[in-house]
Amino acid sequence: MDLARFRDQFPVLDHVAWLFTPSCAPTARPVTRALREELDGWESEAVCRSRRDEPARRGRGLMARLLGVDSADVALAQSVAEAAATVAASLPAGSRVVVGALEYRSNPFPWLAAEERGVEVRTAPMPRGRLRSEDLAAAITEGTTLVAVADVQSATGWRTDLSVVAARCREVGARLFVDATQSAGVLSLPDSVRPDYIAVHGYTWLLCPGARPGCTCVPTGSPG
């Protein structure tokens, strides 16, 4: 699809320059069409669970292709926070998690909530909202269980070099949880990263509706 045809999929661009995508994507014609079809079916037809689940199945397949993983490794959740909380619930007492001090709250809060179960959370400094790879790698010490980091910071647009972080995780045997909300759809993770978990909220570059966007959490161990 050429740029002109792609642009035509977004009616709002006829009269504004949309600069809000990192917080809420512009409405695309295929998205609103799918929403209207769903609402019309809900209003006029009996609920068929298998048919209602079909868009989710297709979505898992599309996300798997985007991330370069198997669709069986893609789970649906309501938010990045829910995805992180699911992983956090699997950590036993005595686990140590490292996260950036100023990460968007959906990333650190689930790990901090696990502290009452005996999970230790350590933070890496983020001067002016910048999580430098060397600072994060320095915070990953022997005994670290998991590192949680956003590929791109929502507040500043800062992108951490995850190749350095992933290499340090492998050195100490830590798992890597990546929040790719601000990058999936426009940026790819380096092949060397191979995160254990990728969480993606759909309301930004994946063009999902902003009210209740979809989220995927992918336990992979394979390239993102």
Disulfide bonds with the S-S distance in Angstrom:
none
